[in-house]
Amino acid sequence: MTSRPPDSATTSGTPRRKNRRGGDKNRARTARNVDYHNLDNPFPPMKVFSDDRIEAMHNTALEVLENLGIKVLLPEARQHFKLAGAKVDEDEEMVYIGRELVDAALATAPKSIPVMAGIAEKNIVLAPGKLVFQPGGGAPHSTDLERGRRPGTMSDFNEFVHLTQYFDVLQMVPPVVEPQDIAIHLRHYETARAQLTLSNKVPFVFARGTQQALESFEMMRDFRGLSDEEFHANAHCYTIINTNSPRQLDVPMAQGLIDFARAGQLSIVTPFTLMGAMAPMTVAGAITLSHAEALAAITLTQLVNKGAPVCYGTFTSNVDMRSGAPAFGTPEHFKASLAAGQLARKIKLPWRGATGSAANINDAQASNETQLGLWGCLLAGATVVIHAAGWLEGGLTVSYEKFVTDCEVLQMIAELCAEEPAGIDEIGFEAMAEIVPGGHFFGAAHTMRRYQTEFYEPILHDRANFGTWTERGAMDTNRRASGLWKQILEESTGVKNTEEQIDRLDQYIISKTAKGGAPPVS
């Protein structure tokens, strides 16, 4: 169903009519029946390179792993590679991975990954051809028109979980902001509590050391009333694994790959390669490096646990060569997404792409960059699109206003994913026969049957003429968005938890906190 603002008020705070299109003002408007949760990508995949060039990139990536190697800082991870037959230089912490190991890993990595949410209706499947959206993740700052730009807090984290739950077009909950007012050895308790109690969608777990990961798994397992066997049988959460480009896998990320693979939980492997900075300056070079690093991480998961759920990913864009700052929503970012899609289809794995913006505020630049990046992911066939709502400053900030303006766009994209019927009634011969030449279709029977549900109705965009818009206060999109997110936060999330669930979770957190929490691994 379409996510809509509360019926009691408009985004300006004034009373809202039940039927915004006229007619009987006392009759509630019939809702459109569109499933925004289970989306299939309707767009044919687009190529940026010929098949032989993609084959050359894949082979070069294998050559990089075999001959140049990748630095792996975690001894346990190096041991897994060594036992499998990879050449390991312990003094230099270098691992040289033969292509036969990569091929074997790609053979066992699942091509379709079911991920269990808090309720069955929110379960997702990650597979080629599916489409899943996430809002922006991992930002150290939050911003909105009322409170300004600030370090992220636990209150901000809770509010963004609430907003993510509200919009059906967002199917996974990322760590939208870092709650910096919570000590890092306790932070995983509070972020897990927020996701479990305020949302029933697929939650995120930080890969910050084995103890934090295992405690997060325990909280989720017990909150959902699962046995160990039931929890390990399916993925119930996910993490993001970033390599340290170029060609390095650090301790927390390598440990995360091992911990999540052992537990049967989902790792989304995402090298962050910026052309001209951490990667070669060309699209082909940067995406080849990204591919090599992703293959190394995927191989590790399968050495730990054959069949462990793992998702291929990339976040490849360019830098501004005048300042060195990351740039997003650029033509190069778009092309890199297309190339990543071609490589993902070659290895037949679900994959994660990303949009984003380097703009400092929610303005036209922010909209343009996010939408160009989004279309790069859509036309590349990405399974998961992260940073699809709210992301600013190249990931340093998430904006409340941008969050809801981006969700408007995502809902319109979701409308494009729905099958468009063209039966006898849709073709409308009856309507054409009813209306005389030169007439209009406003009052046609065909129109009257459909006018309440046929078209997507915006949650934020204002289609009023200039005079009406002026009379209503001449509010721009940012001000309307500010009113909308505040209204949403005033609503209940609709998530039903039992007192027993919440009490059990709280007692766990109290007990673990009293014992000193769980320090992250560095």
NORPEWO-V19475 format. One record per residue. N is the residue number from 0. RES is the residue in three letters. SS is DSSP state (alpha for helix, beta for strand, coil for the rest). PSI is psi in whole degrees, -180 to 180 (999 if undefined). NEAR is the number of other ideal C-beta (glycine too) atoms within 12 Angstrom. Layout:
n:res:ss:psi:near
N:RES:SS:PSI:NEAR
N:RES:SS:PSI:NEAR
This chain:
n:res:ss:psi:near
0:MET:coil:151:21
1:THR:coil:135:31
2:SER:coil:132:36
3:ARG:coil:153:36
4:PRO:coil:162:34
5:PRO:coil:145:24
6:ASP:coil:-19:18
7:SER:coil:-17:16
8:ALA:beta:156:21
9:THR:coil:177:27
10:THR:coil:-13:35
11:SER:coil:-4:26
12:GLY:coil:2:21
13:THR:coil:158:16
14:PRO:beta:143:13
15:ARG:coil:136:24
16:ARG:coil:145:19
17:LYS:coil:-39:21
18:ASN:coil:104:19
19:ARG:coil:-3:25
20:ARG:coil:16:22
21:GLY:coil:-164:13
22:GLY:coil:-145:19
23:ASP:coil:108:13
24:LYS:coil:-16:14
25:ASN:coil:-3:9
26:ARG:coil:127:14
27:ALA:coil:140:16
28:ARG:coil:134:24
29:THR:coil:134:20
30:ALA:coil:147:19
31:ARG:coil:140:25
32:ASN:coil:82:13
33:VAL:coil:129:29
34:ASP:coil:107:21
35:TYR:coil:-5:34
36:HIS:coil:-37:35
37:ASN:coil:95:26
38:LEU:beta:140:36
39:ASP:beta:136:23
40:ASN:coil:116:33
41:PRO:coil:-3:20
42:PHE:coil:131:23
43:PRO:coil:137:13
44:PRO:coil:142:30
45:MET:coil:144:24
46:LYS:coil:146:23
47:VAL:coil:-25:30
48:PHE:coil:153:27
49:SER:coil:161:13
50:ASP:alpha:-37:15
51:ASP:alpha:-30:13
52:ARG:alpha:-35:22
53:ILE:alpha:-41:29
54:GLU:alpha:-40:19
55:ALA:alpha:-39:23
56:MET:alpha:-43:36
57:HIS:alpha:-46:35
58:ASN:alpha:-36:23
59:THR:alpha:-39:27
60:ALA:alpha:-41:43
61:LEU:alpha:-38:32
62:GLU:alpha:-38:23
63:VAL:alpha:-47:33
64:LEU:alpha:-37:42
65:GLU:alpha:-40:28
66:ASN:alpha:-36:19
67:LEU:alpha:-35:24
68:GLY:coil:174:29
69:ILE:beta:137:45
70:LYS:beta:125:32
71:VAL:beta:112:42
72:LEU:coil:-15:26
73:LEU:coil:119:33
74:PRO:alpha:-40:18
75:GLU:alpha:-40:26
76:ALA:alpha:-42:40
77:ARG:alpha:-36:34
78:GLN:alpha:-40:21
79:HIS:alpha:-45:34
80:PHE:alpha:-43:42
81:LYS:alpha:-45:24
82:LEU:alpha:-27:16
83:ALA:coil:-8:26
84:GLY:coil:1:20
85:ALA:coil:150:32
86:LYS:beta:128:22
87:VAL:beta:129:26
88:ASP:beta:100:17
89:GLU:coil:-36:16
90:ASP:coil:-41:8
91:GLU:coil:-5:17
92:GLU:coil:32:26
93:MET:beta:142:27
94:VAL:beta:132:42
95:TYR:beta:113:32
96:ILE:coil:117:44
97:GLY:coil:152:25
98:ARG:alpha:-23:26
99:GLU:alpha:-33:17
100:LEU:alpha:-41:31
101:VAL:alpha:-46:39
102:ASP:alpha:-41:21
103:ALA:alpha:-38:21
104:ALA:alpha:-42:41
105:LEU:alpha:-27:30
106:ALA:alpha:-31:19
107:THR:alpha:-20:24
108:ALA:coil:131:40
109:PRO:coil:141:34
110:LYS:coil:-17:27
111:SER:beta:128:21
112:ILE:beta:106:38
113:PRO:beta:136:23
114:VAL:beta:124:38
115:MET:coil:132:33
116:ALA:coil:-170:33
117:GLY:coil:-29:33
118:ILE:coil:155:20
119:ALA:alpha:-34:15
120:GLU:alpha:-19:17
121:LYS:alpha:4:29
122:ASN:coil:153:24
123:ILE:beta:162:41
124:VAL:beta:125:32
125:LEU:beta:112:40
126:ALA:beta:154:28
127:PRO:coil:132:29
128:GLY:coil:-19:27
129:LYS:beta:164:31
130:LEU:beta:121:44
131:VAL:beta:135:48
132:PHE:beta:143:47
133:GLN:coil:148:50
134:PRO:coil:179:50
135:GLY:coil:149:49
136:GLY:coil:152:45
137:GLY:coil:14:36
138:ALA:beta:140:40
139:PRO:coil:-14:27
140:HIS:beta:155:32
141:SER:beta:158:42
142:THR:beta:146:37
143:ASP:coil:166:36
144:LEU:coil:-28:26
145:GLU:coil:-44:19
146:ARG:coil:-11:21
147:GLY:coil:-173:14
148:ARG:coil:135:25
149:ARG:beta:160:25
150:PRO:beta:142:23
151:GLY:coil:143:35
152:THR:coil:170:25
153:MET:alpha:-33:28
154:SER:alpha:-43:23
155:ASP:alpha:-45:40
156:PHE:alpha:-48:40
157:ASN:alpha:-43:31
158:GLU:alpha:-39:35
159:PHE:alpha:-33:50
160:VAL:alpha:-43:42
161:HIS:alpha:-47:35
162:LEU:alpha:-40:46
163:THR:alpha:-40:50
164:GLN:alpha:-36:40
165:TYR:alpha:-40:40
166:PHE:coil:113:44
167:ASP:coil:-24:32
168:VAL:coil:-8:45
169:LEU:coil:117:46
170:GLN:coil:-13:42
171:MET:beta:149:47
172:VAL:coil:112:46
173:PRO:coil:173:48
174:PRO:coil:84:44
175:VAL:coil:-46:48
176:VAL:beta:156:46
177:GLU:coil:120:34
178:PRO:coil:89:37
179:GLN:coil:-7:23
180:ASP:coil:0:20
181:ILE:coil:127:29
182:ALA:coil:144:19
183:ILE:alpha:-26:24
184:HIS:alpha:-8:24
185:LEU:alpha:-9:28
186:ARG:alpha:-37:35
187:HIS:alpha:-26:45
188:TYR:alpha:-49:38
189:GLU:alpha:-38:37
190:THR:alpha:-35:45
191:ALA:alpha:-43:43
192:ARG:alpha:-44:38
193:ALA:alpha:-46:37
194:GLN:alpha:-38:45
195:LEU:alpha:-35:45
196:THR:alpha:-26:33
197:LEU:alpha:-8:34
198:SER:coil:152:43
199:ASN:coil:20:33
200:LYS:coil:176:42
201:VAL:beta:123:43
202:PRO:beta:167:44
203:PHE:beta:145:43
204:VAL:coil:131:44
205:PHE:coil:141:43
206:ALA:coil:82:44
207:ARG:coil:35:36
208:GLY:coil:152:31
209:THR:alpha:-44:29
210:GLN:alpha:-44:25
211:GLN:alpha:-42:34
212:ALA:alpha:-47:37
213:LEU:alpha:-38:28
214:GLU:alpha:-38:37
215:SER:alpha:-41:45
216:PHE:alpha:-42:36
217:GLU:alpha:-43:31
218:MET:alpha:-45:39
219:MET:alpha:-45:42
220:ARG:alpha:-50:32
221:ASP:alpha:-36:28
222:PHE:alpha:-36:35
223:ARG:coil:-1:30
224:GLY:coil:39:18
225:LEU:coil:153:22
226:SER:coil:168:11
227:ASP:alpha:-43:15
228:GLU:alpha:-43:11
229:GLU:alpha:-38:16
230:PHE:alpha:-44:27
231:HIS:alpha:-16:24
232:ALA:alpha:-24:18
233:ASN:coil:160:31
234:ALA:beta:130:40
235:HIS:coil:-5:44
236:CYS:beta:176:48
237:TYR:beta:163:51
238:THR:beta:162:48
239:ILE:beta:128:39
240:ILE:beta:114:45
241:ASN:coil:128:37
242:THR:coil:161:42
243:ASN:coil:85:26
244:SER:coil:141:37
245:PRO:coil:134:28
246:ARG:coil:52:36
247:GLN:beta:138:32
248:LEU:beta:114:46
249:ASP:coil:-180:28
250:VAL:alpha:-52:28
251:PRO:alpha:-39:31
252:MET:alpha:-41:42
253:ALA:alpha:-42:44
254:GLN:alpha:-38:37
255:GLY:alpha:-43:47
256:LEU:alpha:-42:50
257:ILE:alpha:-47:41
258:ASP:alpha:-44:41
259:PHE:alpha:-37:43
260:ALA:alpha:-44:41
261:ARG:alpha:-38:27
262:ALA:alpha:-2:38
263:GLY:coil:25:35
264:GLN:coil:161:43
265:LEU:beta:128:45
266:SER:beta:130:50
267:ILE:beta:107:51
268:VAL:beta:122:51
269:THR:coil:88:42
270:PRO:beta:140:46
271:PHE:beta:96:40
272:THR:beta:115:46
273:LEU:beta:121:39
274:MET:beta:129:38
275:GLY:coil:-7:26
276:ALA:coil:-79:25
277:MET:coil:8:29
278:ALA:beta:162:37
279:PRO:coil:157:27
280:MET:coil:-10:19
281:THR:coil:155:23
282:VAL:alpha:-46:36
283:ALA:alpha:-41:33
284:GLY:alpha:-45:30
285:ALA:alpha:-41:39
286:ILE:alpha:-28:47
287:THR:alpha:-43:43
288:LEU:alpha:-45:44
289:SER:alpha:-43:50
290:HIS:alpha:-43:49
291:ALA:alpha:-46:45
292:GLU:alpha:-40:49
293:ALA:alpha:-42:51
294:LEU:alpha:-38:49
295:ALA:alpha:-46:53
296:ALA:alpha:-42:56
297:ILE:alpha:-41:47
298:THR:alpha:-41:48
299:LEU:alpha:-43:49
300:THR:alpha:-39:47
301:GLN:alpha:-26:35
302:LEU:alpha:-34:38
303:VAL:alpha:-42:36
304:ASN:coil:102:27
305:LYS:coil:131:21
306:GLY:coil:1:23
307:ALA:coil:138:34
308:PRO:coil:126:45
309:VAL:beta:140:49
310:CYS:beta:129:47
311:TYR:beta:147:49
312:GLY:beta:166:47
313:THR:beta:152:51
314:PHE:beta:87:51
315:THR:beta:122:56
316:SER:beta:-163:46
317:ASN:beta:172:35
318:VAL:beta:159:27
319:ASP:coil:115:19
320:MET:coil:-8:16
321:ARG:coil:-36:8
322:SER:coil:-19:12
323:GLY:coil:1:15
324:ALA:coil:147:22
325:PRO:beta:144:36
326:ALA:beta:143:34
327:PHE:coil:159:46
328:GLY:coil:30:37
329:THR:coil:166:34
330:PRO:alpha:-36:22
331:GLU:alpha:-40:36
332:HIS:alpha:-45:45
333:PHE:alpha:-50:37
334:LYS:alpha:-38:31
335:ALA:alpha:-38:49
336:SER:alpha:-43:48
337:LEU:alpha:-43:36
338:ALA:alpha:-41:46
339:ALA:alpha:-39:55
340:GLY:alpha:-40:44
341:GLN:alpha:-41:38
342:LEU:alpha:-38:47
343:ALA:alpha:-40:43
344:ARG:alpha:-31:28
345:LYS:alpha:-42:31
346:ILE:alpha:-2:34
347:LYS:coil:35:20
348:LEU:coil:149:42
349:PRO:coil:151:41
350:TRP:beta:159:50
351:ARG:beta:127:51
352:GLY:beta:-178:50
353:ALA:beta:145:51
354:THR:coil:-162:50
355:GLY:coil:176:50
356:SER:coil:146:45
357:ALA:coil:2:35
358:ALA:coil:153:32
359:ASN:coil:-19:20
360:ILE:coil:170:23
361:ASN:coil:83:41
362:ASP:coil:-166:21
363:ALA:alpha:-39:18
364:GLN:alpha:-46:22
365:ALA:alpha:-44:41
366:SER:alpha:-47:31
367:ASN:alpha:-48:23
368:GLU:alpha:-43:37
369:THR:alpha:-42:47
370:GLN:alpha:-36:33
371:LEU:alpha:-43:30
372:GLY:alpha:-39:46
373:LEU:alpha:-46:39
374:TRP:alpha:-30:30
375:GLY:alpha:-43:42
376:CYS:alpha:-43:48
377:LEU:alpha:-45:38
378:LEU:alpha:-14:30
379:ALA:alpha:-9:44
380:GLY:coil:28:39
381:ALA:coil:141:50
382:THR:coil:-46:44
383:VAL:beta:132:49
384:VAL:beta:111:52
385:ILE:beta:165:47
386:HIS:coil:30:50
387:ALA:coil:-8:50
388:ALA:coil:123:52
389:GLY:coil:-14:52
390:TRP:beta:130:48
391:LEU:beta:168:42
392:GLU:alpha:35:32
393:GLY:alpha:29:41
394:GLY:alpha:1:37
395:LEU:coil:-20:29
396:THR:beta:145:39
397:VAL:beta:130:48
398:SER:beta:132:47
399:TYR:alpha:-44:45
400:GLU:alpha:-42:39
401:LYS:alpha:-32:51
402:PHE:alpha:-50:51
403:VAL:alpha:-31:48
404:THR:alpha:-36:43
405:ASP:alpha:-37:47
406:CYS:alpha:-31:42
407:GLU:alpha:-46:38
408:VAL:alpha:-44:38
409:LEU:alpha:-37:43
410:GLN:alpha:-36:38
411:MET:alpha:-36:27
412:ILE:alpha:-42:35
413:ALA:alpha:-35:36
414:GLU:alpha:-35:26
415:LEU:alpha:-22:24
416:CYS:alpha:-19:27
417:ALA:coil:143:24
418:GLU:coil:135:14
419:GLU:coil:111:13
420:PRO:coil:151:12
421:ALA:coil:51:9
422:GLY:coil:-172:10
423:ILE:alpha:-44:11
424:ASP:alpha:-38:15
425:GLU:alpha:-39:16
426:ILE:alpha:-33:14
427:GLY:coil:33:22
428:PHE:alpha:-39:14
429:GLU:alpha:-42:17
430:ALA:alpha:-40:23
431:MET:alpha:-35:16
432:ALA:alpha:-30:15
433:GLU:alpha:-33:19
434:ILE:coil:128:19
435:VAL:coil:157:10
436:PRO:coil:135:8
437:GLY:coil:-4:6
438:GLY:coil:-162:14
439:HIS:coil:163:12
440:PHE:coil:9:22
441:PHE:coil:-41:17
442:GLY:coil:6:15
443:ALA:coil:149:21
444:ALA:alpha:-39:18
445:HIS:alpha:-42:23
446:THR:alpha:-44:24
447:MET:alpha:-30:17
448:ARG:alpha:-23:18
449:ARG:alpha:-11:21
450:TYR:coil:-25:23
451:GLN:coil:-21:23
452:THR:coil:-7:19
453:GLU:coil:-39:23
454:PHE:coil:149:18
455:TYR:coil:131:26
456:GLU:coil:123:28
457:PRO:coil:149:28
458:ILE:coil:-17:39
459:LEU:coil:-41:39
460:HIS:coil:143:25
461:ASP:coil:117:28
462:ARG:coil:10:14
463:ALA:coil:154:19
464:ASN:coil:172:10
465:PHE:alpha:-40:11
466:GLY:alpha:-48:9
467:THR:alpha:-43:13
468:TRP:alpha:-41:19
469:THR:alpha:-44:12
470:GLU:alpha:-31:13
471:ARG:coil:0:22
472:GLY:coil:3:18
473:ALA:coil:47:16
474:MET:coil:131:26
475:ASP:coil:175:23
476:THR:alpha:-39:30
477:ASN:alpha:-42:29
478:ARG:alpha:-38:28
479:ARG:alpha:-40:35
480:ALA:alpha:-37:40
481:SER:alpha:-42:31
482:GLY:alpha:-36:35
483:LEU:alpha:-48:43
484:TRP:alpha:-32:47
485:LYS:alpha:-41:28
486:GLN:alpha:-42:31
487:ILE:alpha:-42:34
488:LEU:alpha:-21:30
489:GLU:alpha:-18:19
490:GLU:coil:159:23
491:SER:coil:147:14
492:THR:coil:-19:28
493:GLY:coil:5:21
494:VAL:coil:126:28
495:LYS:coil:116:15
496:ASN:coil:151:26
497:THR:coil:156:14
498:GLU:alpha:-34:11
499:GLU:alpha:-43:13
500:GLN:alpha:-49:24
501:ILE:alpha:-41:21
502:ASP:alpha:-42:17
503:ARG:alpha:-42:25
504:LEU:alpha:-45:33
505:ASP:alpha:-39:24
506:GLN:alpha:-37:19
507:TYR:alpha:-47:28
508:ILE:alpha:-42:33
509:ILE:alpha:-44:16
510:SER:alpha:-46:17
511:LYS:alpha:-36:27
512:THR:alpha:-41:22
513:ALA:alpha:-27:12
514:LYS:coil:4:16
515:GLY:coil:2:13
516:GLY:coil:-156:25
517:ALA:coil:107:29
518:PRO:coil:145:20
519:PRO:coil:155:24
520:VAL:coil:145:26
521:SER:coil:999:14
